[in-house]
Amino acid sequence: MTVTAPPLDASLEAYIGALLAPREPDVEPSTDVSAEQSSVDVRAVAPSAAGVESSADVLELKLVKAAGLVFALPAGETADADDAACGAARIIDLAAVATGRPSAAVPATRLALIDHPGVLIAVDSCEGLVEVPSERVRWRTAGGARPWLAGMLDDPRAAVVSVRHLVEEG
């Protein structure tokens, strides 16, 4: 008997789809942050900690594509990499981190990380900036297998990335 596993990209797409699927709350929604929820570093993408230049309830996110997926990085933590950044000590391939295997093609764009000098993130393309209310992000409540995945943005559909966790894992 031969069992064929779906391609990793399909598995990741299914995982992201499951995160975005509507769900019934098990308990009454609360505005208090529990100890379990605080284990995920929401501050890594929250306006106050990410240097987002917006009101406290709005996130400024840079949309990027890697491995055919859309990711949202805190705009206040990234900058376009200039020629000086070409000598970076470390380059994190976002597609490789997300899919678990090296990119099929050489990523076309690199982003510098403001709080992590010498580290670049390689992506296929930058899609622009968006400002979204923080309640449009479905935040993860537990670390799980992908600690860099802080949550999911509903529209435009994107995986919100914790830069701190991405640097630690990547």
N, CA, C and O of each residue as an XYZ file, in Angstrom:
680
protein
N       0.848     -1.164      0.000
C       0.000      0.000      0.000
C       0.895      1.229      0.000
O       1.830      1.324      0.795
N       0.613      2.151     -0.875
C       1.390      3.374     -0.971
C       0.543      4.547     -0.500
O      -0.585      4.736     -0.955
N       1.096      5.326      0.409
C       0.416      6.512      0.913
C       1.184      7.714      0.403
O       2.398      7.810      0.588
N       0.481      8.625     -0.234
C       1.106      9.822     -0.757
C       0.666     11.015      0.070
O      -0.527     11.295      0.191
N       1.641     11.718      0.639
C       1.331     12.918      1.420
C       1.159     14.094      0.474
O       1.829     14.164     -0.557
N       0.267     15.023      0.814
C       0.109     16.203     -0.039
C       1.389     17.026     -0.002
O       2.141     16.953      0.970
N       1.645     17.801     -1.037
C       2.841     18.638     -1.035
C       2.821     19.574      0.171
O       1.757     19.950      0.662
N       4.017     19.946      0.644
C       4.123     20.780      1.827
C       3.415     22.105      1.635
O       2.813     22.616      2.580
N       3.468     22.678      0.441
C       2.791     23.949      0.190
C       1.291     23.808      0.407
O       0.664     24.715      0.954
N       0.698     22.682     -0.012
C      -0.728     22.450      0.185
C      -1.030     22.302      1.675
O      -2.066     22.768      2.149
N      -0.138     21.661      2.403
C      -0.327     21.510      3.841
C      -0.299     22.857      4.534
O      -1.126     23.130      5.404
N       0.644     23.697      4.154
C       0.737     25.025      4.745
C      -0.489     25.849      4.390
O      -1.018     26.567      5.239
N      -0.948     25.757      3.145
C      -2.144     26.486      2.713
C      -3.369     26.008      3.503
O      -4.204     26.822      3.897
N      -3.480     24.691      3.738
C      -4.592     24.149      4.513
C      -4.526     24.632      5.963
O      -5.550     24.944      6.571
N      -3.303     24.690      6.511
C      -3.115     25.162      7.883
C      -3.556     26.617      8.007
O      -4.265     26.971      8.949
N      -3.144     27.455      7.070
C      -3.515     28.864      7.088
C      -5.027     29.009      6.893
O      -5.662     29.838      7.545
N      -5.596     28.206      6.001
C      -7.047     28.228      5.798
C      -7.798     27.855      7.069
O      -8.834     28.444      7.379
N      -7.280     26.880      7.801
C      -7.923     26.474      9.054
C      -7.849     27.585     10.092
O      -8.780     27.770     10.876
N      -6.744     28.324     10.097
C      -6.626     29.438     11.036
C      -7.640     30.531     10.736
O      -8.124     31.196     11.652
N      -7.961     30.723      9.471
C      -8.880     31.781      9.076
C     -10.342     31.355      9.094
O     -11.234     32.197      8.994
N     -10.592     30.068      9.219
C     -11.969     29.574      9.202
C     -12.735     30.138     10.395
O     -12.202     30.203     11.502
N     -13.975     30.542     10.174
C     -14.771     31.055     11.294
C     -14.955     29.975     12.338
O     -15.086     28.793     12.022
N     -14.962     30.395     13.563
C     -15.165     29.415     14.630
C     -16.061     30.013     15.683
O     -16.112     31.230     15.863
N     -16.765     29.145     16.377
C     -17.626     29.554     17.471
C     -16.765     29.694     18.727
O     -15.977     28.798     19.031
N     -16.901     30.806     19.464
C     -16.132     30.926     20.703
C     -16.630     29.929     21.738
O     -17.834     29.719     21.882
N     -15.685     29.312     22.464
C     -16.031     28.366     23.509
C     -16.524     29.071     24.764
O     -17.316     28.521     25.529
N     -16.049     30.288     24.966
C     -16.423     31.069     26.139
C     -16.735     32.486     25.694
O     -16.470     32.861     24.552
N     -17.300     33.269     26.601
C     -17.573     34.669     26.294
C     -16.270     35.377     25.969
O     -15.277     35.173     26.667
N     -16.243     36.207     24.925
C     -15.030     36.958     24.632
C     -14.689     37.883     25.792
O     -15.572     38.434     26.450
N     -13.397     38.040     26.028
C     -12.925     38.873     27.116
C     -11.859     39.815     26.600
O     -11.132     39.483     25.664
N     -11.764     40.971     27.195
C     -10.719     41.911     26.795
C      -9.459     41.713     27.619
O      -8.433     42.327     27.327
N      -9.514     40.859     28.654
C      -8.331     40.587     29.463
C      -7.411     39.634     28.731
O      -7.866     38.717     28.048
N      -6.112     39.854     28.876
C      -5.126     38.965     28.254
C      -4.720     37.942     29.296
O      -4.232     38.304     30.367
N      -4.918     36.672     28.992
C      -4.567     35.616     29.932
C      -3.084     35.321     29.859
O      -2.401     35.772     28.940
N      -2.588     34.571     30.815
C      -1.171     34.205     30.831
C      -0.827     33.376     29.606
O       0.266     33.505     29.055
N      -1.761     32.515     29.171
C      -1.507     31.689     27.985
C      -1.365     32.572     26.747
O      -0.468     32.349     25.933
N      -2.228     33.560     26.596
C      -2.162     34.435     25.441
C      -0.903     35.266     25.446
O      -0.367     35.561     24.379
N      -0.408     35.657     26.610
C       0.772     36.496     26.652
C       2.031     35.722     26.286
O       3.080     36.332     26.080
N       1.956     34.375     26.198
C       3.128     33.611     25.794
C       3.470     33.845     24.329
O       4.620     33.660     23.932
N       2.498     34.246     23.520
C       2.766     34.641     22.147
C       3.088     36.117     22.176
O       2.347     36.903     22.766
N       4.174     36.501     21.554
C       4.633     37.879     21.626
C       3.837     38.761     20.680
O       4.306     39.123     19.601
N       2.610     39.103     21.106
C       1.760     39.980     20.314
C       2.416     41.346     20.204
O       2.217     42.053     19.216
N       3.193     41.722     21.207
C       3.864     43.012     21.186
C       4.834     43.112     20.023
O       5.186     44.218     19.613
N       5.275     41.985     19.481
C       6.212     42.015     18.363
C       5.588     42.640     17.125
O       6.304     43.134     16.254
N       4.268     42.624     17.037
C       3.609     43.253     15.897
C       2.623     44.333     16.318
O       1.985     44.956     15.470
N       2.495     44.558     17.619
C       1.581     45.588     18.105
C       2.189     46.967     17.885
O       3.412     47.108     17.890
N       1.360     47.982     17.694
C       1.863     49.314     17.384
C       2.859     49.863     18.398
O       3.856     50.465     17.999
N       2.625     49.679     19.685
C       3.496     50.283     20.683
C       4.906     49.719     20.660
O       5.862     50.455     20.905
N       5.060     48.442     20.373
C       6.384     47.825     20.404
C       7.049     47.797     19.040
O       8.275     47.726     18.960
N       6.283     47.850     17.977
C       6.864     47.710     16.650
C       7.233     49.038     16.012
O       7.727     49.068     14.885
N       6.999     50.128     16.714
C       7.316     51.428     16.143
C       6.382     51.801     15.013
O       6.758     52.561     14.121
N       5.162     51.273     15.041
C       4.192     51.565     13.999
C       3.726     52.997     14.176
O       3.322     53.401     15.266
N       3.785     53.751     13.106
C       3.385     55.152     13.168
C       1.902     55.271     12.842
O       1.523     55.654     11.735
N       1.078     54.937     13.819
C      -0.363     54.966     13.645
C      -1.001     55.043     15.012
O      -0.303     55.064     16.026
N      -2.324     55.087     15.050
C      -3.001     55.104     16.339
C      -2.862     53.747     17.004
O      -2.481     52.768     16.362
N      -3.173     53.692     18.299
C      -2.958     52.477     19.077
C      -3.784     51.293     18.581
O      -3.403     50.148     18.822
N      -4.898     51.532     17.898
C      -5.755     50.441     17.444
C      -5.511     50.056     15.988
O      -6.230     49.219     15.442
N      -4.522     50.646     15.365
C      -4.260     50.384     13.954
C      -2.831     49.883     13.788
O      -1.899     50.435     14.372
N      -2.669     48.843     12.993
C      -1.347     48.290     12.687
C      -0.933     48.717     11.289
O      -1.748     48.711     10.367
N       0.323     49.085     11.130
C       0.866     49.349      9.805
C       1.735     48.161      9.445
O       2.748     47.895     10.092
N       1.324     47.443      8.397
C       1.987     46.201      8.011
C       2.500     46.284      6.582
O       1.854     46.860      5.706
N       3.671     45.701      6.362
C       4.243     45.606      5.020
C       3.896     44.229      4.472
O       4.294     43.212      5.040
N       3.153     44.197      3.366
C       2.775     42.926      2.747
C       3.883     42.473      1.814
O       4.385     43.248      1.001
N       4.258     41.198      1.944
C       5.286     40.607      1.085
C       4.801     39.243      0.619
O       3.946     38.631      1.258
N       5.348     38.767     -0.493
C       5.041     37.423     -0.982
C       6.288     36.567     -0.914
O       7.396     37.016     -1.208
N       6.076     35.317     -0.517
C       7.142     34.315     -0.486
C       6.463     32.953     -0.618
O       5.460     32.688      0.044
N       7.005     32.104     -1.464
C       6.465     30.760     -1.698
C       4.999     30.811     -2.120
O       4.244     29.885     -1.825
N       4.586     31.870     -2.801
C       3.212     31.988     -3.264
C       2.229     32.405     -2.188
O       1.029     32.486     -2.449
N       2.712     32.672     -0.988
C       1.860     33.074      0.133
C       2.102     34.543      0.449
O       3.161     35.087      0.136
N       1.118     35.177      1.068
C       1.246     36.582      1.457
C       1.498     36.641      2.962
O       0.806     36.001      3.753
N       2.512     37.430      3.333
C       2.878     37.617      4.724
C       2.784     39.100      5.054
O       2.945     39.949      4.177
N       2.524     39.408      6.320
C       2.460     40.795      6.789
C       3.508     40.975      7.877
O       3.463     40.324      8.921
N       4.450     41.869      7.614
C       5.514     42.168      8.566
C       5.257     43.544      9.171
O       4.775     44.434      8.471
N       5.565     43.743     10.452
C       5.402     45.071     11.042
C       6.264     46.076     10.276
O       7.484     45.927     10.210
N       5.632     47.093      9.701
C       6.352     48.050      8.861
C       7.425     48.793      9.646
O       8.460     49.153      9.086
N       7.194     49.024     10.924
C       8.166     49.737     11.744
C       9.417     48.939     12.054
O      10.386     49.491     12.577
N       9.416     47.649     11.742
C      10.573     46.804     12.022
C      11.360     46.452     10.770
O      12.381     45.769     10.857
N      10.902     46.906      9.599
C      11.582     46.561      8.353
C      11.899     47.805      7.545
O      11.268     48.851      7.700
N      12.889     47.668      6.682
C      13.257     48.735      5.755
C      13.818     48.079      4.507
O      14.314     46.954      4.554
N      13.736     48.791      3.388
C      14.335     48.265      2.168
C      15.837     48.123      2.385
O      16.478     49.028      2.919
N      16.397     46.997      1.976
C      17.830     46.762      2.137
C      18.576     47.560      1.081
O      18.243     47.503     -0.103
N      19.581     48.300      1.514
C      20.387     49.051      0.563
C      21.650     48.262      0.229
O      21.824     47.132      0.686
N      22.514     48.857     -0.558
C      23.737     48.175     -0.969
C      24.617     47.808      0.218
O      25.318     46.797      0.179
N      24.588     48.623      1.279
C      25.405     48.338      2.455
C      24.950     47.049      3.140
O      25.750     46.372      3.786
N      23.672     46.711      2.999
C      23.142     45.510      3.641
C      23.509     44.239      2.884
O      23.254     43.138      3.372
N      24.100     44.374      1.706
C      24.453     43.190      0.924
C      25.471     42.320      1.645
O      25.566     41.124      1.369
N      26.229     42.899      2.557
C      27.200     42.132      3.324
C      26.632     41.606      4.617
O      27.379     41.381      5.569
N      25.334     41.404      4.679
C      24.679     40.937      5.901
C      25.249     39.602      6.340
O      25.578     38.745      5.519
N      25.358     39.443      7.636
C      25.888     38.210      8.203
C      24.905     37.053      8.049
O      25.306     35.889      8.050
N      23.606     37.376      7.916
C      22.593     36.319      7.877
C      21.416     36.765      7.023
O      20.951     37.900      7.130
N      20.945     35.869      6.181
C      19.764     36.130      5.364
C      18.745     35.041      5.669
O      19.032     33.852      5.530
N      17.561     35.455      6.083
C      16.482     34.516      6.383
C      15.569     34.444      5.170
O      14.969     35.446      4.781
N      15.463     33.272      4.575
C      14.584     33.050      3.432
C      13.188     32.735      3.983
O      12.952     31.642      4.499
N      12.274     33.693      3.871
C      10.934     33.522      4.440
C      10.214     32.321      3.827
O       9.487     31.616      4.527
N      10.407     32.084      2.544
C       9.777     30.928      1.897
C      10.278     29.621      2.504
O       9.489     28.703      2.728
N      11.577     29.527      2.773
C      12.145     28.315      3.355
C      11.642     28.104      4.777
O      11.368     26.970      5.172
N      11.517     29.172      5.545
C      11.002     29.055      6.913
C       9.545     28.595      6.885
O       9.148     27.736      7.672
N       8.752     29.167      5.979
C       7.323     28.857      5.924
C       7.039     27.452      5.408
O       6.130     26.784      5.902
N       7.804     26.996      4.423
C       7.511     25.704      3.801
C       8.389     24.570      4.300
O       8.063     23.401      4.096
N       9.498     24.897      4.951
C      10.387     23.856      5.438
C      11.371     23.348      4.403
O      12.078     22.370      4.646
N      11.426     23.993      3.263
C      12.394     23.593      2.238
C      12.904     24.849      1.516
O      12.235     25.883      1.515
N      14.070     24.754      0.914
C      14.643     25.932      0.250
C      13.748     26.444     -0.873
O      12.977     25.692     -1.469
N      13.870     27.739     -1.147
C      13.108     28.352     -2.235
C      13.481     27.737     -3.564
O      14.630     27.358     -3.789
N      12.495     27.640     -4.444
C      12.744     27.124     -5.786
C      13.529     28.136     -6.609
O      14.345     27.760     -7.451
N      13.284     29.407     -6.365
C      13.965     30.466     -7.094
C      14.681     31.380     -6.109
O      14.372     31.388     -4.917
N      15.625     32.137     -6.610
C      16.327     33.096     -5.765
C      15.372     34.246     -5.450
O      14.860     34.885     -6.370
N      15.118     34.526     -4.155
C      14.219     35.623     -3.811
C      14.716     36.942     -4.399
O      15.912     37.234     -4.378
N      13.780     37.732     -4.924
C      14.131     38.944     -5.657
C      14.349     40.148     -4.751
O      15.027     41.095     -5.151
N      13.800     40.141     -3.553
C      13.833     41.314     -2.687
C      14.344     40.937     -1.307
O      14.064     39.858     -0.786
N      15.093     41.851     -0.740
C      15.573     41.655      0.629
C      15.172     42.855      1.466
O      15.219     43.999      1.014
N      14.776     42.566      2.700
C      14.383     43.611      3.644
C      15.338     43.597      4.823
O      15.685     42.532      5.334
N      15.764     44.776      5.257
C      16.593     44.900      6.449
C      15.690     44.924      7.671
O      14.559     45.405      7.613
N      16.198     44.403      8.768
C      15.461     44.410     10.028
C      16.064     45.474     10.924
O      17.244     45.407     11.268
N      15.267     46.447     11.299
C      15.754     47.608     12.047
C      16.347     47.201     13.392
O      17.401     47.710     13.775
N      15.697     46.300     14.110
C      16.177     45.898     15.435
C      17.192     44.761     15.394
O      17.677     44.326     16.439
N      17.514     44.280     14.207
C      18.448     43.163     14.062
C      19.448     43.488     12.950
O      19.333     42.957     11.845
N      20.429     44.357     13.230
C      21.392     44.715     12.185
C      22.162     43.473     11.737
O      22.469     42.597     12.545
N      22.464     43.409     10.472
C      23.187     42.263      9.929
C      22.289     41.110      9.541
O      22.780     40.077      9.087
N      20.964     41.262      9.711
C      20.011     40.214      9.334
C      19.073     40.783      8.278
O      18.521     41.871      8.438
N      18.903     40.033      7.203
C      17.974     40.404      6.143
C      16.918     39.322      6.000
O      17.162     38.161      6.331
N      15.737     39.703      5.501
C      14.691     38.733      5.152
C      14.575     38.731      3.636
O      14.385     39.781      3.022
N      14.690     37.549      3.029
C      14.548     37.401      1.582
C      13.113     37.004      1.260
O      12.578     36.048      1.821
N      12.496     37.759      0.342
C      11.120     37.498     -0.090
C      11.062     37.590     -1.608
O      11.988     38.094     -2.243
N       9.973     37.100     -2.185
C       9.809     37.177     -3.645
C       9.463     38.587     -4.101
O       9.974     39.054     -5.119
N       8.586     39.277     -3.343
C       8.207     40.639     -3.721
C       7.592     41.362     -2.540
O       7.100     40.737     -1.601
N       7.625     42.686     -2.597
C       6.929     43.534     -1.623
C       5.668     44.029     -2.294
O       5.703     44.527     -3.420
N       4.560     43.891     -1.602
C       3.264     44.234     -2.179
C       2.738     45.578     -1.700
O       1.707     46.037     -2.191
N       3.419     46.224     -0.751
C       2.982     47.528     -0.273
C       2.644     47.522      1.199
O       2.788     46.512      1.888
N       2.189     48.677      1.669
C       1.821     48.864      3.069
C       0.307     48.908      3.225
O      -0.408     49.399      2.352
N      -0.167     48.387      4.352
C      -1.583     48.496      4.696
C      -1.689     48.920      6.150
O      -0.853     48.557      6.978
N      -2.713     49.683      6.447
C      -3.052     50.013      7.821
C      -4.368     49.332      8.120
O      -5.365     49.546      7.431
N      -4.361     48.505      9.162
C      -5.559     47.739      9.497
C      -5.831     47.832     10.997
O      -4.898     47.898     11.797
N      -7.097     47.836     11.374
C      -7.419     47.775     12.804
C      -6.907     46.460     13.384
O      -7.008     45.416     12.741
N      -6.364     46.507     14.585
C      -5.780     45.302     15.187
C      -6.811     44.193     15.387
O      -6.437     43.022     15.443
N      -8.110     44.532     15.496
C      -9.116     43.476     15.668
C      -9.338     42.662     14.393
O     -10.011     41.632     14.435
N      -8.788     43.102     13.264
C      -8.891     42.320     12.027
C      -7.841     41.223     11.962
O      -7.809     40.442     11.011
N      -6.987     41.164     12.971
C      -5.992     40.096     13.044
C      -6.492     39.052     14.031
O      -6.874     39.371     15.157
N      -6.482     37.811     13.592
C      -6.831     36.698     14.487
C      -5.526     36.225     15.108
O      -4.778     35.465     14.494
N      -5.254     36.683     16.340
C      -3.989     36.404     17.008
C      -3.946     34.966     17.496
O      -4.953     34.426     17.955
N      -2.795     34.361     17.396
C      -2.605     33.008     17.928
C      -2.527     33.094     19.439
O      -2.033     34.079     19.988
N      -3.007     32.074     20.102
C      -3.003     32.077     21.564
C      -2.008     31.095     22.156
O      -1.875     31.020     23.378
N      -1.309     30.342     21.321
C      -0.296     29.406     21.816
C       0.842     29.351     20.805
O       0.630     29.549     19.609
N       2.057     29.080     21.295
C       3.252     29.077     20.449
C       3.160     28.138     19.266
O       3.321     28.576     18.127
N       2.908     26.871     19.498
C       2.760     25.904     18.420
C       4.032     25.644     17.645
O       5.131     25.997     18.073
N       3.859     25.016     16.492
C       4.983     24.595     15.671
C       5.628     25.746     14.907
O       6.783     25.640     14.493
N       4.911     26.826     14.717
C       5.439     27.977     13.971
C       5.367     29.225     14.864
O       4.449     30.033     14.718
N       6.315     29.387     15.775
C       6.243     30.535     16.692
C       6.335     31.880     15.985
O       5.904     32.892     16.537
N       6.882     31.913     14.788
C       6.983     33.162     14.024
C       5.626     33.606     13.482
O       5.470     34.766     13.099
N       4.647     32.711     13.445
C       3.309     33.047     12.954
C       2.499     33.625     14.106
O       1.960     32.884     14.927
N       2.415     34.965     14.165
C       1.743     35.642     15.276
C       0.229     35.628     15.120
O      -0.493     35.652     16.118
N      -0.266     35.588     13.879
C      -1.701     35.602     13.650
C      -2.011     35.657     12.175
O      -1.117     35.573     11.332
N      -3.293     35.801     11.870
C      -3.742     35.857     10.485
C      -4.581     37.108     10.279
O      -5.495     37.397     11.051
N      -4.253     37.838      9.231
C      -5.010     39.013      8.828
C      -6.116     38.547      7.899
O      -5.870     37.739      7.003
N      -7.342     39.049      8.100
C      -8.468     38.565      7.314
C      -8.526     39.141      5.898
O      -8.774     38.400      4.947
N      -8.300     40.451      5.741
C      -8.395     41.040      4.405
C      -7.497     42.255      4.318
O      -7.768     43.252      4.987
N      -6.465     42.217      3.543
C      -6.085     41.135      2.654
C      -5.591     39.933      3.465
O      -4.985     40.097      4.524
N      -5.852     38.752      2.967
C      -5.498     37.523      3.661
C      -3.978     37.390      3.708
O      -3.318     37.289      2.673
N      -3.434     37.393      4.928
C      -1.986     37.325      5.086
C      -1.629     36.738      6.449
O      -2.367     36.893      7.422
N      -0.494     36.068      6.497
C       0.041     35.552      7.749
C       0.846     36.673      8.406
O       1.791     37.187      7.807
N       0.482     37.056      9.630
C       1.185     38.108     10.346
C       2.400     37.485     11.042
O       2.276     36.512     11.786
N       3.569     38.063     10.784
C       4.835     37.491     11.236
C       5.376     38.244     12.446
O       5.386     39.475     12.469
N       5.822     37.500     13.444
C       6.569     38.059     14.565
C       8.034     38.062     14.150
O       8.649     37.003     14.029
N       8.592     39.242     13.934
C       9.977     39.340     13.466
C      10.928     38.746     14.500
O      11.878     38.050     14.140
N      10.684     39.010     15.764
C      11.565     38.472     16.811
C      11.631     36.943     16.744
O      12.713     36.359     16.785
N      10.470     36.309     16.639
C      10.437     34.849     16.566
C      11.039     34.337     15.256
O      11.679     33.286     15.231
N      10.833     35.072     14.186
C      11.406     34.677     12.900
C      12.924     34.688     12.967
O      13.571     33.780     12.444
N      13.497     35.693     13.596
C      14.957     35.772     13.742
C      15.463     34.652     14.626
O      16.506     34.062     14.345
N      14.731     34.351     15.702
C      15.139     33.268     16.600
C      15.079     31.909     15.921
O      15.950     31.068     16.145
N      14.065     31.681     15.096
C      13.879     30.378     14.448
C      14.655     30.254     13.139
O      15.258     29.218     12.857
N      14.631     31.335     12.336
C      15.212     31.296     10.992
C      16.666     31.250     11.048
O      17.323     31.213     10.007
